[in-house]
Amino acid sequence: MDVYARMAEDRIKDAMARGDFEQLPGKGKPLELEDLSHVPEELRVGYKLLKNAGVIPVEMQISKEMVSLQDLIAMCTSDAEREPLQKQLNEKRIRLRMLLESQGLADSAVFAQYEQKVRNKLEGDV
C-alpha cells in the first residue's frame, strides 16, 4: 500500500471512530448501483457522461418521442387524427434507423437487445 493510500485509510478510520459517517443520508439502506450491463460496452462511458451532464442521447430522445406518438395514436378516434401522427411516427423511425446506421449500430445484435430493453422501459413494460 502506498503512502497516500495509507493516509487516506487512516483518515477514514479516524472519521469512523469519531462517528462522522453516522448521519449520512441513506445510512442502512442498500446502495442504488447503476446497472449498465444492458448498454453495449463501447457506449457505456459516453452514456454515463451524458447522463451525468443531464443530457440524453439523441436516439433516446427520438425513442421517447416515438412512444409519445404511439400513445397519441392509440387515443385517436378517427383516421383524420391518426394519419398525421402516424406519418410523424414513421419519420421518427426512419430518422432513428439512419442515426443508428451512421453509428454502425443498426445491425448490432447487442444494440438490438439494448434497444428492446430501452423500448420496454419507455413503454413501461419493465
Chimera marker file (.cmm) of the C-alpha trace (Angstrom):
<marker_set name="trace">
<marker id="1" x="0.000" y="0.000" z="0.000" r="1" g="1" b="0" radius="0.5"/>
<marker id="2" x="1.494" y="3.347" z="-0.949" r="1" g="1" b="0" radius="0.5"/>
<marker id="3" x="1.801" y="6.334" z="1.376" r="1" g="1" b="0" radius="0.5"/>
<marker id="4" x="-1.252" y="8.156" z="0.035" r="1" g="1" b="0" radius="0.5"/>
<marker id="5" x="-3.489" y="5.108" z="0.258" r="1" g="1" b="0" radius="0.5"/>
<marker id="6" x="-2.364" y="4.505" z="3.857" r="1" g="1" b="0" radius="0.5"/>
<marker id="7" x="-3.003" y="8.180" z="4.742" r="1" g="1" b="0" radius="0.5"/>
<marker id="8" x="-6.464" y="8.010" z="3.205" r="1" g="1" b="0" radius="0.5"/>
<marker id="9" x="-7.222" y="4.771" z="5.013" r="1" g="1" b="0" radius="0.5"/>
<marker id="10" x="-6.083" y="6.267" z="8.338" r="1" g="1" b="0" radius="0.5"/>
<marker id="11" x="-8.283" y="9.338" z="7.852" r="1" g="1" b="0" radius="0.5"/>
<marker id="12" x="-11.267" y="7.173" z="7.040" r="1" g="1" b="0" radius="0.5"/>
<marker id="13" x="-10.691" y="5.088" z="10.172" r="1" g="1" b="0" radius="0.5"/>
<marker id="14" x="-10.386" y="8.251" z="12.281" r="1" g="1" b="0" radius="0.5"/>
<marker id="15" x="-13.630" y="9.643" z="10.826" r="1" g="1" b="0" radius="0.5"/>
<marker id="16" x="-15.396" y="6.351" z="11.514" r="1" g="1" b="0" radius="0.5"/>
<marker id="17" x="-14.145" y="6.380" z="15.107" r="1" g="1" b="0" radius="0.5"/>
<marker id="18" x="-15.497" y="9.924" z="15.562" r="1" g="1" b="0" radius="0.5"/>
<marker id="19" x="-18.859" y="8.883" z="14.086" r="1" g="1" b="0" radius="0.5"/>
<marker id="20" x="-18.617" y="11.247" z="11.110" r="1" g="1" b="0" radius="0.5"/>
<marker id="21" x="-20.394" y="8.741" z="8.872" r="1" g="1" b="0" radius="0.5"/>
<marker id="22" x="-23.320" y="8.039" z="11.205" r="1" g="1" b="0" radius="0.5"/>
<marker id="23" x="-25.641" y="10.784" z="9.904" r="1" g="1" b="0" radius="0.5"/>
<marker id="24" x="-25.126" y="10.306" z="6.172" r="1" g="1" b="0" radius="0.5"/>
<marker id="25" x="-28.277" y="10.172" z="4.035" r="1" g="1" b="0" radius="0.5"/>
<marker id="26" x="-29.166" y="6.634" z="3.053" r="1" g="1" b="0" radius="0.5"/>
<marker id="27" x="-27.405" y="5.043" z="6.033" r="1" g="1" b="0" radius="0.5"/>
<marker id="28" x="-28.610" y="1.490" z="6.473" r="1" g="1" b="0" radius="0.5"/>
<marker id="29" x="-30.218" y="1.397" z="3.044" r="1" g="1" b="0" radius="0.5"/>
<marker id="30" x="-28.910" y="-0.604" z="0.088" r="1" g="1" b="0" radius="0.5"/>
<marker id="31" x="-26.834" y="1.271" z="-2.453" r="1" g="1" b="0" radius="0.5"/>
<marker id="32" x="-28.532" y="2.072" z="-5.734" r="1" g="1" b="0" radius="0.5"/>
<marker id="33" x="-25.891" y="0.928" z="-8.175" r="1" g="1" b="0" radius="0.5"/>
<marker id="34" x="-26.250" y="1.770" z="-11.833" r="1" g="1" b="0" radius="0.5"/>
<marker id="35" x="-26.557" y="-1.319" z="-13.940" r="1" g="1" b="0" radius="0.5"/>
<marker id="36" x="-25.160" y="-0.550" z="-17.364" r="1" g="1" b="0" radius="0.5"/>
<marker id="37" x="-24.859" y="-4.202" z="-18.345" r="1" g="1" b="0" radius="0.5"/>
<marker id="38" x="-27.651" y="-3.729" z="-20.909" r="1" g="1" b="0" radius="0.5"/>
<marker id="39" x="-25.715" y="-0.921" z="-22.636" r="1" g="1" b="0" radius="0.5"/>
<marker id="40" x="-23.149" y="-2.033" z="-25.225" r="1" g="1" b="0" radius="0.5"/>
<marker id="41" x="-19.673" y="-1.778" z="-23.700" r="1" g="1" b="0" radius="0.5"/>
<marker id="42" x="-18.436" y="0.710" z="-26.295" r="1" g="1" b="0" radius="0.5"/>
<marker id="43" x="-21.297" y="3.086" z="-25.388" r="1" g="1" b="0" radius="0.5"/>
<marker id="44" x="-21.149" y="2.936" z="-21.578" r="1" g="1" b="0" radius="0.5"/>
<marker id="45" x="-18.660" y="5.726" z="-20.914" r="1" g="1" b="0" radius="0.5"/>
<marker id="46" x="-20.375" y="8.086" z="-23.333" r="1" g="1" b="0" radius="0.5"/>
<marker id="47" x="-23.811" y="7.380" z="-21.910" r="1" g="1" b="0" radius="0.5"/>
<marker id="48" x="-22.541" y="7.813" z="-18.350" r="1" g="1" b="0" radius="0.5"/>
<marker id="49" x="-21.035" y="11.196" z="-19.254" r="1" g="1" b="0" radius="0.5"/>
<marker id="50" x="-24.234" y="12.302" z="-20.944" r="1" g="1" b="0" radius="0.5"/>
<marker id="51" x="-26.355" y="11.142" z="-18.013" r="1" g="1" b="0" radius="0.5"/>
<marker id="52" x="-24.169" y="12.966" z="-15.500" r="1" g="1" b="0" radius="0.5"/>
<marker id="53" x="-24.484" y="16.108" z="-17.626" r="1" g="1" b="0" radius="0.5"/>
<marker id="54" x="-28.274" y="15.770" z="-17.661" r="1" g="1" b="0" radius="0.5"/>
<marker id="55" x="-28.383" y="15.064" z="-21.393" r="1" g="1" b="0" radius="0.5"/>
<marker id="56" x="-29.910" y="12.036" z="-23.039" r="1" g="1" b="0" radius="0.5"/>
<marker id="57" x="-28.577" y="10.591" z="-26.294" r="1" g="1" b="0" radius="0.5"/>
<marker id="58" x="-30.348" y="11.619" z="-29.484" r="1" g="1" b="0" radius="0.5"/>
<marker id="59" x="-31.559" y="8.082" z="-30.119" r="1" g="1" b="0" radius="0.5"/>
<marker id="60" x="-33.134" y="8.011" z="-26.647" r="1" g="1" b="0" radius="0.5"/>
<marker id="61" x="-34.873" y="11.332" z="-27.272" r="1" g="1" b="0" radius="0.5"/>
<marker id="62" x="-36.224" y="10.061" z="-30.584" r="1" g="1" b="0" radius="0.5"/>
<marker id="63" x="-37.376" y="6.848" z="-28.902" r="1" g="1" b="0" radius="0.5"/>
<marker id="64" x="-39.187" y="8.828" z="-26.197" r="1" g="1" b="0" radius="0.5"/>
<marker id="65" x="-40.892" y="10.922" z="-28.875" r="1" g="1" b="0" radius="0.5"/>
<marker id="66" x="-41.899" y="7.729" z="-30.673" r="1" g="1" b="0" radius="0.5"/>
<marker id="67" x="-43.502" y="6.346" z="-27.509" r="1" g="1" b="0" radius="0.5"/>
<marker id="68" x="-45.427" y="9.602" z="-27.049" r="1" g="1" b="0" radius="0.5"/>
<marker id="69" x="-46.632" y="9.458" z="-30.637" r="1" g="1" b="0" radius="0.5"/>
<marker id="70" x="-47.711" y="5.832" z="-30.186" r="1" g="1" b="0" radius="0.5"/>
<marker id="71" x="-49.712" y="6.846" z="-27.130" r="1" g="1" b="0" radius="0.5"/>
<marker id="72" x="-51.357" y="9.690" z="-29.046" r="1" g="1" b="0" radius="0.5"/>
<marker id="73" x="-52.182" y="7.383" z="-31.946" r="1" g="1" b="0" radius="0.5"/>
<marker id="74" x="-53.784" y="4.909" z="-29.543" r="1" g="1" b="0" radius="0.5"/>
<marker id="75" x="-56.052" y="7.675" z="-28.221" r="1" g="1" b="0" radius="0.5"/>
<marker id="76" x="-57.175" y="8.887" z="-31.654" r="1" g="1" b="0" radius="0.5"/>
<marker id="77" x="-60.806" y="8.333" z="-32.520" r="1" g="1" b="0" radius="0.5"/>
<marker id="78" x="-60.609" y="8.902" z="-36.284" r="1" g="1" b="0" radius="0.5"/>
<marker id="79" x="-58.305" y="8.259" z="-39.212" r="1" g="1" b="0" radius="0.5"/>
<marker id="80" x="-58.080" y="12.021" z="-39.810" r="1" g="1" b="0" radius="0.5"/>
<marker id="81" x="-56.481" y="12.441" z="-36.386" r="1" g="1" b="0" radius="0.5"/>
<marker id="82" x="-54.385" y="9.296" z="-36.679" r="1" g="1" b="0" radius="0.5"/>
<marker id="83" x="-52.802" y="9.817" z="-40.129" r="1" g="1" b="0" radius="0.5"/>
<marker id="84" x="-50.598" y="12.880" z="-39.408" r="1" g="1" b="0" radius="0.5"/>
<marker id="85" x="-49.395" y="11.309" z="-36.167" r="1" g="1" b="0" radius="0.5"/>
<marker id="86" x="-48.634" y="8.030" z="-37.935" r="1" g="1" b="0" radius="0.5"/>
<marker id="87" x="-46.662" y="9.966" z="-40.537" r="1" g="1" b="0" radius="0.5"/>
<marker id="88" x="-44.628" y="11.672" z="-37.783" r="1" g="1" b="0" radius="0.5"/>
<marker id="89" x="-44.014" y="8.299" z="-36.144" r="1" g="1" b="0" radius="0.5"/>
<marker id="90" x="-42.786" y="6.795" z="-39.422" r="1" g="1" b="0" radius="0.5"/>
<marker id="91" x="-40.464" y="9.785" z="-39.945" r="1" g="1" b="0" radius="0.5"/>
<marker id="92" x="-39.041" y="9.297" z="-36.448" r="1" g="1" b="0" radius="0.5"/>
<marker id="93" x="-38.473" y="5.580" z="-37.141" r="1" g="1" b="0" radius="0.5"/>
<marker id="94" x="-36.599" y="6.434" z="-40.315" r="1" g="1" b="0" radius="0.5"/>
<marker id="95" x="-34.548" y="9.100" z="-38.540" r="1" g="1" b="0" radius="0.5"/>
<marker id="96" x="-33.658" y="6.703" z="-35.735" r="1" g="1" b="0" radius="0.5"/>
<marker id="97" x="-32.677" y="3.974" z="-38.195" r="1" g="1" b="0" radius="0.5"/>
<marker id="98" x="-30.490" y="6.409" z="-40.165" r="1" g="1" b="0" radius="0.5"/>
<marker id="99" x="-28.855" y="7.624" z="-36.964" r="1" g="1" b="0" radius="0.5"/>
<marker id="100" x="-28.100" y="4.083" z="-35.839" r="1" g="1" b="0" radius="0.5"/>
<marker id="101" x="-26.764" y="3.153" z="-39.254" r="1" g="1" b="0" radius="0.5"/>
<marker id="102" x="-24.477" y="6.196" z="-39.270" r="1" g="1" b="0" radius="0.5"/>
<marker id="103" x="-23.072" y="4.992" z="-35.928" r="1" g="1" b="0" radius="0.5"/>
<marker id="104" x="-22.659" y="1.448" z="-37.225" r="1" g="1" b="0" radius="0.5"/>
<marker id="105" x="-25.144" y="0.149" z="-34.675" r="1" g="1" b="0" radius="0.5"/>
<marker id="106" x="-28.208" y="-0.641" z="-36.734" r="1" g="1" b="0" radius="0.5"/>
<marker id="107" x="-27.298" y="-4.286" z="-37.294" r="1" g="1" b="0" radius="0.5"/>
<marker id="108" x="-25.573" y="-4.960" z="-33.972" r="1" g="1" b="0" radius="0.5"/>
<marker id="109" x="-27.183" y="-7.848" z="-32.054" r="1" g="1" b="0" radius="0.5"/>
<marker id="110" x="-26.078" y="-6.300" z="-28.767" r="1" g="1" b="0" radius="0.5"/>
<marker id="111" x="-27.616" y="-2.970" z="-29.715" r="1" g="1" b="0" radius="0.5"/>
<marker id="112" x="-30.833" y="-4.683" z="-30.785" r="1" g="1" b="0" radius="0.5"/>
<marker id="113" x="-31.129" y="-6.197" z="-27.300" r="1" g="1" b="0" radius="0.5"/>
<marker id="114" x="-30.338" y="-2.827" z="-25.738" r="1" g="1" b="0" radius="0.5"/>
<marker id="115" x="-32.878" y="-1.091" z="-27.962" r="1" g="1" b="0" radius="0.5"/>
<marker id="116" x="-35.572" y="-3.569" z="-26.947" r="1" g="1" b="0" radius="0.5"/>
<marker id="117" x="-34.830" y="-3.034" z="-23.253" r="1" g="1" b="0" radius="0.5"/>
<marker id="118" x="-34.977" y="0.729" z="-23.736" r="1" g="1" b="0" radius="0.5"/>
<marker id="119" x="-38.279" y="0.463" z="-25.584" r="1" g="1" b="0" radius="0.5"/>
<marker id="120" x="-39.693" y="-1.763" z="-22.831" r="1" g="1" b="0" radius="0.5"/>
<marker id="121" x="-38.609" y="0.703" z="-20.177" r="1" g="1" b="0" radius="0.5"/>
<marker id="122" x="-40.000" y="3.712" z="-22.046" r="1" g="1" b="0" radius="0.5"/>
<marker id="123" x="-43.260" y="1.911" z="-22.685" r="1" g="1" b="0" radius="0.5"/>
<marker id="124" x="-43.500" y="0.860" z="-19.035" r="1" g="1" b="0" radius="0.5"/>
<marker id="125" x="-43.224" y="-2.879" z="-19.668" r="1" g="1" b="0" radius="0.5"/>
<marker id="126" x="-40.298" y="-3.374" z="-17.261" r="1" g="1" b="0" radius="0.5"/>
<link id1="1" id2="2" r="1" g="1" b="0" radius="0.2"/>
<link id1="2" id2="3" r="1" g="1" b="0" radius="0.2"/>
<link id1="3" id2="4" r="1" g="1" b="0" radius="0.2"/>
<link id1="4" id2="5" r="1" g="1" b="0" radius="0.2"/>
<link id1="5" id2="6" r="1" g="1" b="0" radius="0.2"/>
<link id1="6" id2="7" r="1" g="1" b="0" radius="0.2"/>
<link id1="7" id2="8" r="1" g="1" b="0" radius="0.2"/>
<link id1="8" id2="9" r="1" g="1" b="0" radius="0.2"/>
<link id1="9" id2="10" r="1" g="1" b="0" radius="0.2"/>
<link id1="10" id2="11" r="1" g="1" b="0" radius="0.2"/>
<link id1="11" id2="12" r="1" g="1" b="0" radius="0.2"/>
<link id1="12" id2="13" r="1" g="1" b="0" radius="0.2"/>
<link id1="13" id2="14" r="1" g="1" b="0" radius="0.2"/>
<link id1="14" id2="15" r="1" g="1" b="0" radius="0.2"/>
<link id1="15" id2="16" r="1" g="1" b="0" radius="0.2"/>
<link id1="16" id2="17" r="1" g="1" b="0" radius="0.2"/>
<link id1="17" id2="18" r="1" g="1" b="0" radius="0.2"/>
<link id1="18" id2="19" r="1" g="1" b="0" radius="0.2"/>
<link id1="19" id2="20" r="1" g="1" b="0" radius="0.2"/>
<link id1="20" id2="21" r="1" g="1" b="0" radius="0.2"/>
<link id1="21" id2="22" r="1" g="1" b="0" radius="0.2"/>
<link id1="22" id2="23" r="1" g="1" b="0" radius="0.2"/>
<link id1="23" id2="24" r="1" g="1" b="0" radius="0.2"/>
<link id1="24" id2="25" r="1" g="1" b="0" radius="0.2"/>
<link id1="25" id2="26" r="1" g="1" b="0" radius="0.2"/>
<link id1="26" id2="27" r="1" g="1" b="0" radius="0.2"/>
<link id1="27" id2="28" r="1" g="1" b="0" radius="0.2"/>
<link id1="28" id2="29" r="1" g="1" b="0" radius="0.2"/>
<link id1="29" id2="30" r="1" g="1" b="0" radius="0.2"/>
<link id1="30" id2="31" r="1" g="1" b="0" radius="0.2"/>
<link id1="31" id2="32" r="1" g="1" b="0" radius="0.2"/>
<link id1="32" id2="33" r="1" g="1" b="0" radius="0.2"/>
<link id1="33" id2="34" r="1" g="1" b="0" radius="0.2"/>
<link id1="34" id2="35" r="1" g="1" b="0" radius="0.2"/>
<link id1="35" id2="36" r="1" g="1" b="0" radius="0.2"/>
<link id1="36" id2="37" r="1" g="1" b="0" radius="0.2"/>
<link id1="37" id2="38" r="1" g="1" b="0" radius="0.2"/>
<link id1="38" id2="39" r="1" g="1" b="0" radius="0.2"/>
<link id1="39" id2="40" r="1" g="1" b="0" radius="0.2"/>
<link id1="40" id2="41" r="1" g="1" b="0" radius="0.2"/>
<link id1="41" id2="42" r="1" g="1" b="0" radius="0.2"/>
<link id1="42" id2="43" r="1" g="1" b="0" radius="0.2"/>
<link id1="43" id2="44" r="1" g="1" b="0" radius="0.2"/>
<link id1="44" id2="45" r="1" g="1" b="0" radius="0.2"/>
<link id1="45" id2="46" r="1" g="1" b="0" radius="0.2"/>
<link id1="46" id2="47" r="1" g="1" b="0" radius="0.2"/>
<link id1="47" id2="48" r="1" g="1" b="0" radius="0.2"/>
<link id1="48" id2="49" r="1" g="1" b="0" radius="0.2"/>
<link id1="49" id2="50" r="1" g="1" b="0" radius="0.2"/>
<link id1="50" id2="51" r="1" g="1" b="0" radius="0.2"/>
<link id1="51" id2="52" r="1" g="1" b="0" radius="0.2"/>
<link id1="52" id2="53" r="1" g="1" b="0" radius="0.2"/>
<link id1="53" id2="54" r="1" g="1" b="0" radius="0.2"/>
<link id1="54" id2="55" r="1" g="1" b="0" radius="0.2"/>
<link id1="55" id2="56" r="1" g="1" b="0" radius="0.2"/>
<link id1="56" id2="57" r="1" g="1" b="0" radius="0.2"/>
<link id1="57" id2="58" r="1" g="1" b="0" radius="0.2"/>
<link id1="58" id2="59" r="1" g="1" b="0" radius="0.2"/>
<link id1="59" id2="60" r="1" g="1" b="0" radius="0.2"/>
<link id1="60" id2="61" r="1" g="1" b="0" radius="0.2"/>
<link id1="61" id2="62" r="1" g="1" b="0" radius="0.2"/>
<link id1="62" id2="63" r="1" g="1" b="0" radius="0.2"/>
<link id1="63" id2="64" r="1" g="1" b="0" radius="0.2"/>
<link id1="64" id2="65" r="1" g="1" b="0" radius="0.2"/>
<link id1="65" id2="66" r="1" g="1" b="0" radius="0.2"/>
<link id1="66" id2="67" r="1" g="1" b="0" radius="0.2"/>
<link id1="67" id2="68" r="1" g="1" b="0" radius="0.2"/>
<link id1="68" id2="69" r="1" g="1" b="0" radius="0.2"/>
<link id1="69" id2="70" r="1" g="1" b="0" radius="0.2"/>
<link id1="70" id2="71" r="1" g="1" b="0" radius="0.2"/>
<link id1="71" id2="72" r="1" g="1" b="0" radius="0.2"/>
<link id1="72" id2="73" r="1" g="1" b="0" radius="0.2"/>
<link id1="73" id2="74" r="1" g="1" b="0" radius="0.2"/>
<link id1="74" id2="75" r="1" g="1" b="0" radius="0.2"/>
<link id1="75" id2="76" r="1" g="1" b="0" radius="0.2"/>
<link id1="76" id2="77" r="1" g="1" b="0" radius="0.2"/>
<link id1="77" id2="78" r="1" g="1" b="0" radius="0.2"/>
<link id1="78" id2="79" r="1" g="1" b="0" radius="0.2"/>
<link id1="79" id2="80" r="1" g="1" b="0" radius="0.2"/>
<link id1="80" id2="81" r="1" g="1" b="0" radius="0.2"/>
<link id1="81" id2="82" r="1" g="1" b="0" radius="0.2"/>
<link id1="82" id2="83" r="1" g="1" b="0" radius="0.2"/>
<link id1="83" id2="84" r="1" g="1" b="0" radius="0.2"/>
<link id1="84" id2="85" r="1" g="1" b="0" radius="0.2"/>
<link id1="85" id2="86" r="1" g="1" b="0" radius="0.2"/>
<link id1="86" id2="87" r="1" g="1" b="0" radius="0.2"/>
<link id1="87" id2="88" r="1" g="1" b="0" radius="0.2"/>
<link id1="88" id2="89" r="1" g="1" b="0" radius="0.2"/>
<link id1="89" id2="90" r="1" g="1" b="0" radius="0.2"/>
<link id1="90" id2="91" r="1" g="1" b="0" radius="0.2"/>
<link id1="91" id2="92" r="1" g="1" b="0" radius="0.2"/>
<link id1="92" id2="93" r="1" g="1" b="0" radius="0.2"/>
<link id1="93" id2="94" r="1" g="1" b="0" radius="0.2"/>
<link id1="94" id2="95" r="1" g="1" b="0" radius="0.2"/>
<link id1="95" id2="96" r="1" g="1" b="0" radius="0.2"/>
<link id1="96" id2="97" r="1" g="1" b="0" radius="0.2"/>
<link id1="97" id2="98" r="1" g="1" b="0" radius="0.2"/>
<link id1="98" id2="99" r="1" g="1" b="0" radius="0.2"/>
<link id1="99" id2="100" r="1" g="1" b="0" radius="0.2"/>
<link id1="100" id2="101" r="1" g="1" b="0" radius="0.2"/>
<link id1="101" id2="102" r="1" g="1" b="0" radius="0.2"/>
<link id1="102" id2="103" r="1" g="1" b="0" radius="0.2"/>
<link id1="103" id2="104" r="1" g="1" b="0" radius="0.2"/>
<link id1="104" id2="105" r="1" g="1" b="0" radius="0.2"/>
<link id1="105" id2="106" r="1" g="1" b="0" radius="0.2"/>
<link id1="106" id2="107" r="1" g="1" b="0" radius="0.2"/>
<link id1="107" id2="108" r="1" g="1" b="0" radius="0.2"/>
<link id1="108" id2="109" r="1" g="1" b="0" radius="0.2"/>
<link id1="109" id2="110" r="1" g="1" b="0" radius="0.2"/>
<link id1="110" id2="111" r="1" g="1" b="0" radius="0.2"/>
<link id1="111" id2="112" r="1" g="1" b="0" radius="0.2"/>
<link id1="112" id2="113" r="1" g="1" b="0" radius="0.2"/>
<link id1="113" id2="114" r="1" g="1" b="0" radius="0.2"/>
<link id1="114" id2="115" r="1" g="1" b="0" radius="0.2"/>
<link id1="115" id2="116" r="1" g="1" b="0" radius="0.2"/>
<link id1="116" id2="117" r="1" g="1" b="0" radius="0.2"/>
<link id1="117" id2="118" r="1" g="1" b="0" radius="0.2"/>
<link id1="118" id2="119" r="1" g="1" b="0" radius="0.2"/>
<link id1="119" id2="120" r="1" g="1" b="0" radius="0.2"/>
<link id1="120" id2="121" r="1" g="1" b="0" radius="0.2"/>
<link id1="121" id2="122" r="1" g="1" b="0" radius="0.2"/>
<link id1="122" id2="123" r="1" g="1" b="0" radius="0.2"/>
<link id1="123" id2="124" r="1" g="1" b="0" radius="0.2"/>
<link id1="124" id2="125" r="1" g="1" b="0" radius="0.2"/>
<link id1="125" id2="126" r="1" g="1" b="0" radius="0.2"/>
</marker_set>
